[in-house]
Structures are given as structure tokens and as C-alpha cells.
Amino acid sequence: MIVGIPKETFPGENRVAIVPATVPSLQKAGFIVHLESGAGLDAGFPDKLYEDQGAVISDRAEVFEKANVLLQIRAVGTNPETDSNDIGALKEGQIVIGLIDALTNVDAVKSLAASKVKSFALELVPRITRAQAMDVLSSQANLAGYKATLIAADSMPRIFPMMMTAAGTITPARVLVIGAGVAGLQAIATANRLGSIVSAYDIRPAVKEQVQSLGAKFVELELETSEAEDKGGYAKAMDEEFYKKQRELMAKVVAENDAVISTAAIPGKKAPILITEEMVAGMKPGSVIVDLAAESGGNCEATVAGETVFKDGVKIIGPVNVPSSVPYHASQMYAKNIANLLLLMVKDEELNIDLEDEILKESLVTDGGNVVNDRVKESLSL
């Protein structure tokens, strides 16, 4: 069994799918690890570290040619500008594991299906206890929440903590975190460690205790939220009437804060607009909004993905691929997640994909030239 790790080609992607420390666990399961030269360099892992663990350093063509399994951050097909050669290098029956954006990226899904590979989308791994060690959405969101707080702190004209000095007392900044999922909770914890006064809002009342345990105030709005959480623990999309009332109630809360970190995303759907331009106009000059939902449309009406815009004296930052800005640790966590999924496919040092297993069944997207995932077919209208 040969597992191949190509260098990432997606613009701005600095992570690598496998780190040197993960190589021995794959070898123990019976894999020979082939790594494209330089694949880990941007994340802080030079080829020598992989060679010391027994990996074989190869060129890109050899990795695609020899590998039974390809492990990637962004799966083949997700980057239309550079992926044409890689798509042509895929072999029928090859296994491809990575992030596919399978619920929204119809071109990537069709390309993988046409190549007749077995493709597994890590973002579709079910949110069950047994799959926690394979949950890349959570591991990468954790880092995104941490980094978003640092971006907010670095972008503000004022500091986060209170300081009592001979020149006077500096009052602490007020930070509002919208969305108390994995990213939001880490943002709360980081903002609290930096000394700000933190409050948080989420449509799921069940997270109130988690928010408070991190030292933040839980913002409660007079809304009906009993249907706001799906069986997987994610926030559900609500109707426009709900969001309209929510925005009206949120306006006062947003205006009271110096920084807003927004993390509300719904898998496979456009992010809900929670911060209108009118709400931005009500914020104090010098305030900052960091919109972690920028890649899926943004929670702020004025967000532009990948850019920083100014509106009514407020700085609105729409960062993309935030985990890639801390690639060393992001790669460490991702590597553990993807290796755990791969090892689920191995029995007695042979590939043995059991589609009766809920984790493998729900994350399999294409097989034998067909799109086989019902959730993907429904989302993409295939």
C-alpha cells in the first residue's frame, strides 16, 4: 500500500496533509509514504524531517502514479486553475481523501466522478463521538477562532486589556462573538485571556453554559430558538422572518462593542446575514468586525471575502482560509484527523473499505464514476 502526499496548489494554502510525526503510524499499518518534495516546507516541515521518519521523497508525477491513496488538504479538482494536470493523472480506483467542498463545489465533484476514483470528503465526516478524532472542521475551526481574535486585537486602534497606569486607567475593550461553535468558543477564550470584556450570542440556547464557563456573558434575545439546532449539533438555517427579528434585536448589542467576531456558518449553505450595514453605521468609529464566515458569503452585509473594507469608520475584515495562516499546528491537527480516517480503511495491512461503517459511508462522495453520496446529490441537484 502506497500513500501519496502531493504539495498543495490551492492559492494561499500553506498546510500539508501529513506531518513527519504521523508517518510512523501509517507505516505501522502497512503503508509506504511517498511525499512530493517540498510539500511540507510552507508549514515548517522540510523534506529531511520526513526522510528521517522513513518517507520516500518523490516528484509530483511519481506521487500520483504510484499512490493507491492520495491524502490532500484541498482534494484534486477544487482548484480549477491548476488541477487539470492532476485530474488527468488520477487512476481508476485510486482513493482520494481531502476537503472537497462537496456540498457546494459541483465542478470538483463531477471531475472526481469522471476520474472514477473513490473520493472521501473530510468535511462530510459525521459528527458522532467515534468520529471526533477525524473531525477536521472542528480542529481547523479551533485555530481559526484563536487567530480571528488576534486579527481583531491587531487591527483595533485600542488595546484589549484594562491597564492602570500613572497616565490614567485604560478601560478594557468590549468584544462580541457571534456563533458559539468550535471557532466561537475558542475566540471567546482567547479574547478573555487578552483581558477584554467578552459577550457571545448563539441561536442555540444549549451553548449558554459553555459560553459562561469561558468567562463570557451570554446574550439572550427574545426569539423562538427551539428548532435552531440539527441532530449533528450544528446551527440550522432559519427562515427570513427569524433573521429579520434577530437583526433588529442585535443592533443595540453590536453597537455596544468595540470588536465583533462573527463565526456563524451553516454547512453547505450561504452564511446568514446577521450584521447589516445599518448596524455597522451604529458602531463606534475605530470598531472592528472580523467575519470568519466570509468564504460562505459573510455574516456582515459589507464583508468582502479576502479583503478589508471600511464602512462608516468601522474596519470589516473578511479573512479566508484562516487555519492556513498558522500552518504548522493546523497541519499537525489535520494530519492526525486524516490519518485516523485512512486507518479506518485498513485491515491486516490491506485496504478494506467497509461501507457499512457510518463514517466511511457518509464521507464517500464518488465511486466507480458515480456520485454516490445522497446528501451531495441533493445539495448539488445531481
ROLUM-288549 format. One line per 3 residues: their letters; for each residue x negated, y, z of C-alpha. Coordinates in Angstrom, 2 decimals. Each point is the difference from the previous one (the first is absolute). Last residue first. Layout:
A = X,Y,Z | ...
//
This chain:
LSL = 27.39,15.98,-9.30 | 1.77,2.90,1.73 | -3.27,1.10,1.67
SEK = 1.38,-0.22,3.56 | 2.13,-3.07,-0.74 | -2.81,-1.89,-1.73
VRD = -2.42,0.94,2.78 | 2.33,-1.27,2.74 | 0.70,-3.19,-1.95
NVV = -3.72,-0.83,-0.39 | -0.62,-2.35,-2.93 | -1.18,2.36,-2.72
NGG = -0.92,-2.49,-2.70 | -3.10,-0.95,-2.00 | -0.79,-3.07,2.06
DTV = 0.24,1.83,3.33 | 0.63,3.62,0.92 | 0.88,1.78,3.27
LSE = -0.91,-2.36,2.86 | 0.23,1.94,3.29 | 3.36,-1.41,1.12
KLI = -0.86,-3.62,-0.78 | -3.46,0.17,1.53 | 1.22,1.37,3.33
EDE = 3.11,-2.18,0.16 | -1.95,-3.23,-0.51 | 2.06,-2.26,-2.24
LDI = -2.16,1.36,-2.78 | -2.89,-2.13,1.22 | -3.08,1.05,-1.94
NLE = -2.69,-2.66,0.34 | -3.45,1.16,-1.04 | -2.51,-2.60,1.17
EDK = -2.42,-0.05,2.93 | 2.21,-2.38,2.00 | 2.97,2.38,-0.29
VML = -0.23,3.55,-1.29 | 2.79,2.46,-0.84 | 0.33,1.33,3.56
LLL = -3.73,0.76,-0.20 | 0.81,2.55,-2.71 | 2.47,1.84,2.22
NAI = -2.49,0.14,2.88 | -2.72,1.21,-2.37 | 2.26,2.83,-1.21
NKA = 0.69,1.28,3.52 | -3.59,-0.32,1.26 | -1.31,1.77,-3.08
YMQ = 2.57,2.79,0.42 | -1.17,0.67,3.55 | -3.69,0.16,-0.87
SAH = 0.74,1.93,-3.19 | 1.90,2.69,1.93 | -2.88,0.09,2.49
YPV = -2.60,0.86,-2.61 | 2.34,1.81,-2.39 | 1.03,2.91,2.25
SSP = 1.18,2.28,-2.85 | 1.43,-3.09,-1.72 | 2.56,-0.26,2.81
VNV = 1.48,3.35,-1.18 | 1.00,-1.24,-3.46 | 1.65,3.32,-0.82
PGI = 0.07,3.20,2.05 | 2.87,2.48,-0.45 | -1.00,3.04,2.08
IKV = 2.43,2.87,0.56 | -1.60,3.18,1.40 | 2.60,2.47,1.30
GDK = -0.22,3.74,-0.70 | 3.32,0.04,-1.86 | -1.07,-2.96,-2.13
FVT = -3.59,-1.01,-0.58 | -0.89,-3.17,-1.91 | -2.58,-2.69,0.62
EGA = -0.15,-2.69,-2.68 | -0.10,-3.77,-0.46 | 3.76,-0.37,-0.12
VTA = 1.77,3.38,-0.13 | 2.16,0.65,3.06 | 2.50,2.90,-0.14
ECN = 3.13,-2.02,0.85 | -1.77,-1.63,2.92 | 0.48,-3.72,0.59
GGS = -2.12,-0.81,-3.04 | 0.65,-1.62,-3.37 | -1.37,-3.50,0.61
EAA = -3.67,1.01,-0.04 | 0.68,3.03,2.22 | 1.42,-2.10,2.87
LDV = -2.98,0.89,2.20 | 1.11,3.65,-0.06 | -2.33,2.15,2.09
IVS = 1.81,3.26,0.79 | -1.99,2.90,1.42 | 0.96,3.23,1.76
GPK = -2.02,3.16,-0.67 | 3.09,2.19,-0.26 | 2.67,-1.29,2.40
MGA = 2.64,-2.34,-1.43 | 3.41,1.20,-1.21 | -1.09,0.21,-3.63
VME = -0.94,-3.70,0.18 | 3.53,-0.79,1.17 | 1.43,1.84,-3.02
ETI = -2.37,-1.94,-2.24 | 1.61,-3.16,1.38 | -1.64,-2.47,2.38
LIP = 1.72,-3.42,0.14 | 0.03,-0.96,-3.67 | 0.23,-3.80,-0.01
AKK = -2.91,-1.94,-1.55 | 0.85,-1.57,-3.34 | 0.63,-3.72,0.26
GPI = -1.98,-3.25,-0.17 | -0.83,-0.03,3.71 | 1.64,2.93,1.85
AAT = -2.37,2.72,1.20 | 0.14,2.45,2.91 | -3.54,1.03,0.96
SIV = 0.16,3.77,0.52 | -2.59,1.78,2.09 | 1.24,3.46,1.00
ADN = -2.36,2.58,1.46 | 0.64,3.25,1.88 | 3.41,-1.06,1.30
EAV = 3.13,1.89,1.10 | 1.22,0.55,-3.58 | 0.14,-3.76,-0.62
VKA = 2.38,-0.54,2.95 | 2.32,2.83,-1.09 | 0.28,-1.32,-3.57
MLE = 0.46,-3.63,1.10 | 3.71,0.33,0.77 | 0.86,1.28,-3.47
RQK = -2.32,-2.53,-1.63 | 1.69,-2.89,1.82 | 3.44,1.20,-1.07
KYF = -1.09,-0.04,-3.65 | -1.84,-3.31,0.44 | 3.15,-1.71,1.31
EED = 2.17,1.45,-2.78 | -2.58,-1.20,-2.56 | 0.42,-3.65,1.02
MAK = -2.59,-1.89,2.03 | -3.08,-1.92,-1.18 | -1.00,-2.53,2.62
AYG = -2.87,0.37,2.48 | -2.11,-3.15,0.25 | 0.34,-2.61,2.74
GKD = 0.32,-2.94,-2.35 | 3.72,-0.43,0.74 | 0.66,3.55,-1.20
EAE = 0.18,3.10,2.23 | 2.26,3.06,-0.32 | 3.36,-1.72,0.45
STE = 0.56,1.13,3.62 | -1.26,3.50,-0.83 | 3.07,2.25,0.31
LEL = -1.50,3.47,0.42 | -0.16,2.51,2.83 | -3.77,0.47,-0.09
EVF = -2.46,-1.38,2.53 | -3.62,1.10,-0.01 | -2.20,-2.39,1.97
KAG = -2.62,1.85,2.07 | -3.50,-1.41,-0.35 | -2.31,-1.66,2.51
LSQ = -0.65,-3.23,-1.88 | 2.50,-1.93,2.13 | 2.61,2.61,-0.97
VQE = -0.26,-0.86,-3.68 | 0.17,-3.74,0.68 | 3.09,0.47,2.22
KVA = 1.79,2.03,-2.66 | -0.70,-2.57,-2.73 | 3.40,-1.71,0.33
PRI = 1.81,3.24,-0.88 | -0.88,-0.51,-3.68 | 0.47,3.32,-1.80
DYA = -3.47,1.03,1.11 | -1.24,3.22,1.58 | -3.17,0.79,1.88
SVI = -1.31,2.61,2.42 | -3.60,0.71,0.88 | -1.55,2.77,2.07
SGL = -3.60,0.04,-1.20 | -3.08,-1.23,1.84 | -1.95,-1.88,-2.65
RNA = 0.93,-3.28,1.67 | 3.68,0.91,-0.42 | -0.49,0.70,-3.70
TAI = -1.71,-3.40,-0.36 | 2.74,-1.91,1.84 | 2.77,1.73,-1.96
AQL = -1.75,-0.61,-3.33 | -0.44,-3.66,0.97 | 3.72,-0.23,0.74
GAV = 0.85,1.68,-3.29 | -2.16,-2.29,-2.10 | 1.44,-3.16,1.59
GAG = 3.59,1.25,-0.12 | 1.12,3.02,1.97 | 1.18,2.23,-2.85
IVL = -0.33,3.76,0.28 | -2.89,1.07,2.21 | 0.30,3.50,1.47
VRA = -3.11,1.72,1.36 | -0.07,3.01,2.34 | -3.39,1.59,0.46
PTI = -1.35,0.48,3.50 | -0.14,3.49,1.56 | -3.37,1.72,0.06
TGA = -0.71,1.65,3.31 | -2.12,3.14,0.20 | -3.49,1.19,-0.84
ATM = -1.39,-1.53,3.19 | 1.37,-3.30,-1.26 | 2.93,-2.35,0.55
MMP = 0.43,-2.16,-3.07 | 3.15,-1.82,-1.12 | -0.58,-2.48,-2.78
FIR = 0.96,0.02,-3.71 | -2.04,2.88,-1.41 | 1.29,2.87,-2.17
PMS = -0.42,0.90,-3.67 | 1.29,-3.47,-0.91 | -1.58,-2.13,-2.72
DAA = -2.41,-2.01,2.15 | 2.68,-0.92,2.54 | 2.45,-1.03,-2.74
ILT = -2.62,-2.08,-1.82 | -1.00,-1.61,3.31 | 3.63,-0.90,0.64
AKY = 0.34,-1.48,-3.47 | -3.14,-2.10,0.62 | 1.51,-1.82,2.97
GAL = 3.31,-0.61,-1.73 | -1.77,-1.24,-3.14 | -2.13,-2.38,2.07
NAQ = 3.05,-1.68,1.50 | 1.73,0.06,-3.37 | -2.84,-2.17,-1.38
SSL = 0.46,-2.73,2.60 | 3.80,0.20,-0.16 | 0.34,-0.19,-3.77
VDM = -2.73,-2.64,-0.10 | 2.09,-2.48,2.01 | -1.90,-3.29,-0.22
AQA = -0.71,-0.41,3.74 | 3.63,0.90,0.71 | 1.26,-2.83,-2.21
RTI = 0.96,-2.46,2.74 | 1.97,2.69,1.84 | 2.14,0.90,-3.01
RPV = -0.13,3.07,-2.21 | 0.00,-1.80,-3.33 | -3.05,0.36,-2.28
LEL = 1.30,2.17,-2.84 | -2.73,2.67,0.21 | -2.58,-2.75,-0.50
AFS = 1.32,-0.71,-3.46 | -0.90,-3.50,-1.19 | -0.63,-0.72,-3.67
KVK = -0.06,-3.48,-1.52 | -1.35,0.70,-3.47 | 1.78,-0.41,-3.33
SAA = -1.65,3.10,-1.52 | 3.43,1.20,-1.18 | 1.25,-0.12,3.61
LSK = -2.93,2.08,1.19 | 0.61,2.61,-2.68 | 3.76,0.08,0.74
VAD = -0.62,0.58,3.71 | -2.54,2.74,-0.66 | 2.31,1.76,-2.46
VNT = 2.99,-0.19,2.36 | -1.78,1.79,2.83 | 2.79,0.76,2.51
LAD = 0.75,-3.09,2.10 | -3.27,-1.70,-0.91 | -2.25,2.75,1.24
ILG = -2.66,-2.59,-0.90 | -2.20,-0.09,3.11 | -2.25,-3.05,-0.20
IVI = -0.18,-3.71,-0.75 | -0.53,-1.47,-3.47 | -0.01,-3.78,-0.48
QGE = -1.10,-1.34,-3.39 | 2.51,-2.32,-1.66 | -0.55,1.43,-3.48
KLA = -3.24,1.96,-0.12 | -0.50,3.75,0.48 | -2.65,1.70,-2.12
GID = 2.50,1.80,-2.24 | 1.59,1.63,3.06 | -3.48,1.09,1.09
NSD = -0.74,1.65,-3.34 | 3.32,1.88,0.01 | -0.40,1.08,3.64
TEP = -1.72,3.35,-0.47 | 2.71,2.59,-0.61 | 2.91,-2.27,0.93
NTG = -1.15,-0.30,3.64 | 2.44,-2.33,1.78 | -0.54,-2.78,-2.55
VAR = -2.61,-1.98,1.94 | 0.76,0.21,3.70 | -0.91,3.04,2.07
IQL = -1.95,-1.16,3.07 | -1.21,-3.16,-1.69 | -0.55,-3.71,0.54
LVN = -0.25,-2.14,-3.15 | 0.49,-3.76,0.40 | -1.22,-2.78,-2.29
AKE = -2.96,2.23,-0.78 | -2.50,-0.90,-2.73 | 0.95,2.25,-2.91
FVE = 1.23,3.01,1.97 | -3.13,0.11,2.19 | -2.24,-0.71,-3.00
ARD = 1.39,2.95,-1.96 | -0.45,2.33,2.98 | -3.68,-0.81,0.60
SIV = -1.02,-2.38,2.77 | -1.30,0.01,3.58 | 0.48,-3.42,1.64
AGQ = 1.07,0.11,3.66 | -2.05,-1.84,2.63 | 0.37,2.31,3.01
DEY = -3.36,1.69,-0.66 | 1.10,0.45,-3.61 | 3.02,2.00,1.19
LKD = -2.16,2.34,2.10 | -2.46,0.36,-2.89 | 2.78,1.14,-2.36
PFG = 0.52,3.23,1.96 | 2.99,0.42,2.36 | 0.76,3.64,0.85
ADL = 3.46,0.25,-1.57 | -1.33,1.58,-3.19 | -2.58,-2.82,-0.29
GAG = 2.39,-2.93,0.37 | 0.50,-0.85,-3.66 | -3.60,0.92,-0.93
SEL = -0.72,-3.27,-1.78 | 3.21,-1.90,-0.62 | 0.45,-2.56,2.76
HVI = 0.22,-3.78,-0.42 | 0.96,-1.95,3.14 | -0.16,-3.80,-0.08
FGA = 3.04,-1.28,1.86 | 0.32,-3.17,2.09 | 1.89,1.21,3.09
KQL = -3.32,0.57,1.80 | -1.11,2.13,-2.92 | 3.05,2.23,0.42
SPV = -0.68,0.41,3.72 | -3.68,0.73,-0.75 | 0.84,2.81,-2.49
TAP = 2.14,2.08,2.39 | -2.97,1.74,1.69 | -1.28,1.16,-3.39
VIA = 3.17,1.98,-0.79 | 2.73,-1.17,-2.39 | 2.54,2.12,-1.92
VRN = -2.18,3.08,-0.41 | 1.07,3.56,0.76 | -1.07,3.17,-1.79
EGP = 3.02,0.54,-2.26 | -0.03,3.57,-1.29 | 1.13,-0.96,-3.50
FTE = 0.76,-3.76,-0.22 | -3.07,-1.89,-1.21 | -0.66,-2.27,2.99
KPI = -3.07,-2.22,-0.27 | 0.93,-3.62,-0.59 | 0.21,-2.61,2.78
GVI = 0.12,-3.55,-1.31 | 0.92,-3.18,1.87 | -1.38,-3.28,-1.31
M = 1.43,-3.35,1.04
//
